Amino acid sequence: MFESLSSRLSKSLRKISGKARLNHDNIQETLREVRKALLEADVALPVVKQFTNQVRKRALGQEVSRALNPGQQFLKVVESELTEMMGEANESLNLATAPPAVVLMAGLQGAGKTTSVAKLAKFLKQRHKKKVLVVSADVYRPAAIKQLETLAQEVEVDFFPSTAEQKPKEIAKNALAQAKKSFCDVLIVDTAGRLHIDSELMTEIQGLHATLDPVETLFVIDAMIGQDAVNTAKAFNDALALTGVILTKADGDARGGAALSVRQVTGKPIKFLGVGEKTDALEPFHPERVASRILGMGDILSLIEEAEQKIDKVKAQKLVEKVQKGKRFDLNDLREQLQQMQNMGGMASMLEKLPGMGNVAQMAEQADVGKQFKQMDAIISSMTPGERRNPDILNGSRKRRITLGSGTQVQDLNRLLKQHKQMSKMMKKMKGGGLQKMMRGMGSMFPGGGGVPPNMG
């Protein structure tokens, strides 16, 4: 996420952060590079101007010049201003109203509205224990109604049926009546999108807004269209009383222009980031954490929260107990560890949230570590239960059968066995309680077994 911006900014700030003295010239030079990096990331020009002016003002002031380490203090100023630009702190949904709280979703076609409805429903159900009803008022795209019904079944929330023959206002009224009747906490309404902003779309959604009087009107916006995303958000904001933004496809956005501009241009906070296609790939937007990630300082809090949500605690505890008793770490255990990492978004996603590991995360992505993890999983799945428990019995004919079954080569299997051996040794060292030993051995989790994935040197 925001890799190219992060790489450019880190590079230009590295030069100044080590300096013992700052003056007008080296501040100007650094800010020139920062300005260029932001413009290339598609950040709106007025936002870039305001940001660089604020940083310049603070950098030439007493808080930097009198600091023990001016270079480091300058970096803190940049982080603080980046956070300010994106909205200072997370703004959660305001559901403090007599139920059902109505959430209206708006946006252009293809931005990911329908998927975001399902993601938000799952988020509210799992994290906030809300009873949620979802409905589609998109009568122009019959597939949208079916899509939402399928997604509602997947995330296990109630779905209110509608048809293409009905009027959007009629659908909204009926859904609201049903939400009240079934004592739902939240009603999420999906609306029609268009390929571009038009008066018909705006009139229809304004009518829906007047009918439902929602507590939240969220604008769903595709991060990857950059500057256009901000202009579209501004147009919707002028026509509707927006309360916030959901930025989708943020995991595919290397630039980050929309995330940095949308708050300043519309005055509305980004409330959530869509970071993948799965229904649990929705993160509350924390400006301070995103600023830290952009500057290569990591995002440990998000990593911990993700682990809390996605790691199977029962399986993790079983492995800890097994290791402490000195039992053998077998290939079933290795496969479970790979699956847990995939649940956390894969190796690149985890590394990106660790301080100073941004570049390694990019290399992991380029080396397609996720694909290699899938290959390892396929190899283990092609083994018998006995082979997984005791890989020492693998001879030439067994190896040939496994590689044929998994569509891999013998060298892929041998590499996996080498990695398993390294992890087994690491687990033995942990018997006496050595978390640090485990961390030192984590390199063996990478395909390639040498501490980093192949092609990452």
C-alpha positions in Angstrom: 0.0 0.0 0.0 1.4 3.4 -1.1 4.7 1.7 -1.9 6.1 4.2 -4.4 5.2 7.2 -2.3 6.7 5.6 0.8 9.9 4.7 -1.1 10.3 8.3 -2.5 9.6 10.0 0.8 11.8 7.7 2.9 14.7 8.3 0.5 14.4 12.1 0.6 13.9 12.3 4.4 16.8 9.9 5.1 19.2 12.5 3.9 18.0 15.1 6.4 17.1 13.0 9.4 20.8 12.3 10.2 21.9 15.9 10.1 22.9 17.5 13.4 22.1 21.0 12.0 19.3 22.2 9.8 19.3 25.4 7.8 17.1 27.1 5.3 18.9 25.5 2.3 18.8 21.9 3.3 15.1 22.2 4.5 14.2 23.8 1.1 16.0 21.1 -0.8 14.3 18.3 1.2 10.9 19.9 0.8 11.4 20.3 -2.9 11.9 16.5 -3.1 8.9 15.9 -0.8 6.7 18.2 -2.9 7.8 16.3 -6.1 7.0 12.9 -4.4 3.6 14.0 -3.4 2.7 15.4 -6.8 3.9 12.2 -8.5 1.7 10.3 -6.0 -1.3 12.3 -7.5 -1.9 14.4 -4.3 -4.0 17.5 -5.1 -1.8 20.6 -5.7 -3.5 22.8 -3.1 -3.0 20.0 -0.5 0.7 19.7 -1.4 1.1 23.5 -1.1 -0.6 23.6 2.3 1.4 20.6 3.6 4.9 21.9 2.5 4.1 25.4 3.8 3.1 24.0 7.2 6.2 21.7 7.4 8.5 24.6 6.4 7.0 26.9 9.0 7.4 24.4 11.8 10.9 23.2 10.6 12.2 26.7 10.7 10.7 27.4 14.1 12.1 26.7 17.6 10.7 23.2 18.0 13.3 21.9 15.5 16.2 24.3 15.9 16.3 23.8 19.7 15.9 20.0 19.5 18.7 17.7 20.6 18.4 15.9 17.2 17.1 18.4 14.6 17.1 15.8 11.8 14.9 13.4 13.8 12.7 16.3 14.9 12.1 17.3 11.3 10.9 13.7 10.5 8.5 14.0 13.5 7.1 17.3 12.0 6.6 15.6 8.6 4.8 12.6 10.3 2.6 15.0 12.4 1.6 17.1 9.3 0.9 14.0 7.2 -1.4 12.8 10.0 -3.1 16.2 10.2 -3.6 16.2 6.5 -5.5 12.8 6.7 -7.6 13.8 9.7 -5.6 13.4 12.9 -7.5 10.3 14.4 -9.8 7.5 13.4 -13.5 8.6 13.1 -15.7 5.7 13.7 -19.3 5.3 12.5 -21.8 7.3 14.5 -24.5 4.8 15.3 -25.8 6.5 18.4 -29.5 6.8 17.4 -32.7 4.9 17.9 -32.3 1.6 16.0 -32.2 0.9 13.2 -29.3 3.2 12.4 -29.4 3.7 8.6 -26.2 3.7 6.6 -26.5 4.9 3.0 -23.8 4.0 0.5 -23.1 6.2 -2.5 -20.5 6.2 -5.3 -19.8 5.5 -9.0 -20.2 2.2 -10.7 -17.2 -0.1 -10.3 -15.9 1.6 -7.1 -16.8 -1.5 -5.0 -20.0 -0.3 -3.3 -21.8 -3.7 -3.1 -18.7 -5.5 -1.8 -18.1 -2.7 0.7 -21.7 -3.1 2.0 -21.0 -6.8 2.8 -17.6 -6.0 4.3 -19.1 -3.3 6.5 -22.0 -5.6 7.5 -19.5 -8.3 8.6 -17.4 -5.7 10.4 -20.4 -4.4 12.4 -21.6 -7.9 13.2 -18.2 -9.3 14.3 -16.6 -6.3 16.0 -19.6 -4.5 17.3 -22.1 -7.4 17.7 -24.8 -5.6 15.7 -27.8 -7.2 14.0 -27.5 -6.0 10.4 -30.0 -5.9 7.5 -28.7 -5.1 4.0 -30.8 -4.1 0.9 -30.0 -3.1 -2.7 -31.8 -0.1 -4.2 -29.8 -0.6 -7.4 -32.7 -1.3 -9.9 -30.6 -0.6 -13.0 -28.2 -3.5 -12.5 -30.3 -6.7 -11.6 -27.0 -8.5 -11.0 -26.2 -6.1 -8.1 -29.3 -7.3 -6.2 -28.2 -11.0 -6.7 -24.6 -10.1 -5.8 -25.6 -8.5 -2.5 -27.9 -11.5 -1.7 -25.0 -13.9 -2.2 -22.6 -11.8 -0.2 -25.1 -11.4 2.6 -25.4 -15.2 2.8 -21.6 -15.4 2.9 -21.2 -12.9 5.8 -24.3 -14.3 7.5 -26.4 -11.1 7.8 -30.1 -10.6 6.9 -30.9 -9.6 3.3 -34.1 -7.7 2.3 -35.1 -8.8 -1.2 -35.9 -6.2 -4.0 -36.5 -6.4 -7.7 -35.6 -4.3 -10.8 -39.3 -3.4 -11.3 -39.5 -1.5 -8.0 -38.7 2.2 -7.3 -35.7 2.8 -5.2 -37.7 4.9 -2.6 -40.3 2.1 -2.3 -37.5 -0.4 -1.7 -35.9 1.8 1.0 -39.2 2.4 2.8 -40.0 -1.3 2.9 -36.5 -2.3 4.0 -36.7 0.3 6.8 -40.1 -1.1 8.0 -38.6 -4.6 8.0 -35.5 -3.5 9.9 -37.8 -2.0 12.6 -40.0 -5.1 12.7 -37.1 -7.5 13.1 -35.3 -5.3 15.7 -32.2 -4.7 13.6 -29.5 -2.4 14.9 -28.3 -1.3 11.5 -29.8 -1.1 8.0 -27.2 -0.7 5.2 -28.6 0.5 1.8 -26.7 -0.1 -1.4 -27.5 2.5 -4.1 -27.1 2.6 -7.9 -23.9 3.8 -9.4 -23.2 5.4 -12.8 -20.1 5.4 -14.9 -19.9 9.2 -14.4 -21.6 11.9 -12.3 -25.0 12.9 -13.8 -28.0 14.9 -12.5 -30.3 11.8 -12.7 -28.0 9.9 -10.3 -27.8 12.8 -7.9 -31.5 13.5 -7.9 -32.3 9.8 -7.2 -29.8 9.5 -4.3 -30.9 12.9 -2.8 -34.5 11.5 -2.8 -33.3 8.3 -1.0 -31.4 10.4 1.5 -34.6 12.5 2.2 -36.7 9.2 2.6 -34.3 7.4 4.9 -32.7 10.3 6.9 -29.5 8.2 7.4 -27.1 8.7 10.3 -24.2 7.9 8.0 -23.9 8.6 4.3 -20.7 7.0 3.1 -19.0 7.7 -0.2 -17.3 4.7 -1.7 -14.3 5.7 -3.8 -11.7 3.7 -5.8 -8.2 4.7 -4.5 -6.6 3.7 -7.8 -8.2 6.5 -9.8 -6.1 9.0 -7.9 -6.9 12.7 -8.5 -10.3 11.8 -10.2 -11.4 10.1 -7.0 -11.0 13.4 -5.1 -12.9 15.4 -7.7 -15.7 12.9 -7.7 -15.9 12.9 -3.9 -16.1 16.7 -4.0 -19.0 16.6 -6.5 -20.9 14.1 -4.3 -20.1 16.1 -1.2 -21.6 19.2 -2.8 -24.9 17.4 -3.6 -25.2 15.1 -0.5 -24.6 15.5 3.2 -21.7 13.0 3.2 -20.4 11.9 6.7 -17.4 9.9 5.5 -15.5 8.0 2.9 -14.6 4.3 2.3 -11.5 4.1 0.2 -11.5 0.8 -1.7 -8.6 -1.0 -3.5 -6.1 0.7 -1.2 -3.9 -2.5 -1.3 -3.4 -2.0 -5.0 -2.7 1.8 -4.8 1.1 2.4 -4.8 0.7 6.1 -5.0 -1.7 7.1 -2.2 -2.9 10.4 -3.7 -6.5 9.9 -2.9 -5.9 9.0 0.8 -3.8 12.1 1.3 -6.1 14.5 -0.5 -9.7 13.5 0.1 -10.0 14.8 3.7 -8.5 18.2 2.8 -10.6 18.6 -0.3 -14.0 17.4 1.0 -13.6 18.1 4.7 -15.0 14.6 5.2 -13.0 11.8 7.0 -11.9 8.5 5.5 -13.5 6.0 7.9 -12.5 2.7 6.3 -9.9 1.3 3.9 -10.7 -1.6 1.6 -7.5 -3.7 1.5 -8.5 -6.8 -0.6 -11.3 -8.8 -2.1 -12.2 -11.0 0.9 -15.2 -9.9 3.0 -13.0 -9.3 6.0 -10.6 -7.0 4.1 -11.9 -3.8 5.6 -9.8 -1.7 8.1 -10.8 1.3 10.1 -8.7 4.2 8.8 -6.2 5.5 11.4 -4.4 8.6 9.9 -1.5 8.3 12.4 -0.9 4.7 11.5 -1.0 5.3 7.8 1.4 8.3 8.1 3.8 6.0 10.1 3.5 3.3 7.4 4.1 5.8 4.6 7.3 7.0 6.3 8.6 3.4 6.7 8.0 3.5 10.5 5.7 0.5 10.5 2.3 0.0 12.0 2.6 -2.4 15.0 -0.9 -1.5 16.4 -2.7 -2.6 13.2 -0.6 -5.8 13.1 -1.6 -6.6 16.7 -5.2 -5.9 16.0 -5.1 -8.1 12.9 -3.5 -10.9 14.8 -6.2 -10.6 17.5 -8.9 -10.9 14.8 -7.5 -13.5 12.4 -5.1 -15.8 14.2 -6.8 -19.0 15.4 -5.9 -18.8 19.1 -6.8 -22.5 19.8 -4.4 -23.8 17.2 -1.7 -21.3 18.2 -2.0 -22.5 21.9 -1.8 -26.1 20.8 1.4 -25.5 18.9 2.9 -23.6 21.9 2.1 -26.5 24.3 3.4 -29.1 21.8 6.7 -27.2 21.4 7.1 -26.7 25.2 6.6 -30.5 25.7 9.4 -31.1 23.2 7.2 -32.9 20.7 8.2 -32.9 17.1 7.2 -30.0 14.8 5.8 -31.8 11.8 4.6 -30.7 8.3 1.0 -30.4 9.5 2.2 -27.7 11.9 4.2 -26.0 9.2 1.1 -25.9 6.9 -1.0 -24.4 9.7 1.7 -21.6 10.2 1.6 -20.8 6.5 -2.2 -20.6 6.6 -2.2 -18.3 9.6 0.2 -16.0 7.7 -2.0 -16.1 4.7 -5.0 -15.1 6.9 -3.0 -12.1 8.1 -2.7 -10.9 4.5 0.5 -12.7 3.6 4.2 -12.1 4.2 4.3 -8.7 2.4 1.4 -7.3 4.3 2.9 -8.3 7.6 6.3 -7.0 6.8 4.9 -3.7 5.6 3.6 -3.1 9.2 6.9 -3.7 10.8 9.2 -0.7 11.4 11.9 -0.3 8.7 10.7 -3.3 6.7 8.9 -1.5 3.9 11.5 -2.3 1.3 11.7 -5.9 2.3 7.8 -6.0 2.0 8.1 -4.7 -1.6 10.8 -7.3 -2.4 8.6 -10.1 -0.9 5.7 -8.9 -3.2 7.9 -8.8 -6.3 9.2 -12.3 -5.5 5.6 -13.4 -5.2 6.0 -15.1 -1.8 2.2 -15.7 -1.6 2.4 -17.9 -4.7 5.3 -19.8 -3.2 3.3 -20.3 0.0 0.5 -21.8 -2.0 3.0 -24.1 -3.8 4.3 -25.3 -0.4 0.7 -25.9 0.8 0.0 -28.0 -2.4 3.1 -30.1 -1.8 2.1 -30.9 1.8 -1.5 -31.6 0.8 -0.2 -34.2 -1.7 1.4 -36.2 1.1 -0.2 -39.0 3.2 -0.9 -38.3 6.9 2.0 -40.5 7.8 4.4 -38.6 5.5 3.3 -35.3 7.0 4.0 -36.6 10.6 7.3 -38.1 9.7 9.0 -36.6 6.5 12.1 -38.7 7.1 10.4 -41.6 5.4 10.3 -39.8 2.0 12.3 -41.7 -0.5 12.7 -41.2 -4.2 9.5 -42.9 -5.3 7.4 -41.1 -2.7 8.9 -37.8 -3.7 8.1 -38.4 -7.4 4.4 -39.2 -6.4 4.1 -36.1 -4.3 5.6 -33.7 -7.0 3.3 -35.2 -9.7 0.3 -34.8 -7.4 1.1 -31.2 -6.6 2.4 -30.1 -10.0 5.8 -29.2 -8.7 9.5 -30.2 -9.1 11.6 -32.4 -6.8 13.8 -29.4 -6.0 10.7 -27.5 -4.7 9.9 -30.5 -2.4 13.6 -30.6 -1.2 13.6 -26.9 -0.5 10.4 -27.3 1.6 11.9 -30.2 3.5 15.1 -28.1 4.2 12.9 -25.2 5.5 10.9 -27.6 7.7 14.2 -28.9 9.2 15.3 -25.3 10.0 12.0 -24.6 11.6 12.1 -27.8 13.6 15.5 -26.8 15.0 14.2 -23.4 15.8 11.2 -24.9 17.7 13.5 -27.2 19.7 15.5 -24.1 20.9 12.2 -22.6 22.0 11.6 -25.5 24.4 13.4 -23.6 27.1 11.4 -20.5 26.4 13.3 -18.5 23.7 11.1 -16.0 21.9 14.2 -14.1 20.7 15.6 -17.4 19.3 12.3 -17.8 17.4 12.5 -14.3 16.0 16.1 -14.9 14.8 14.9 -18.1 13.1 11.9 -16.4 11.4 14.0 -16.0 8.3 13.6 -19.7 7.6 9.8 -19.1 7.0 10.7 -17.4 3.7 10.7 -19.7 0.6 14.3 -20.1 -0.2 15.3 -20.8 3.3 18.2 -18.3 3.4 16.4 -15.6 5.4 14.8 -13.9 2.4 12.8 -15.1 -0.6 14.7 -16.0 -3.7 15.2 -13.1 -6.2 15.2 -10.7 -3.2 18.9 -10.3 -2.9 
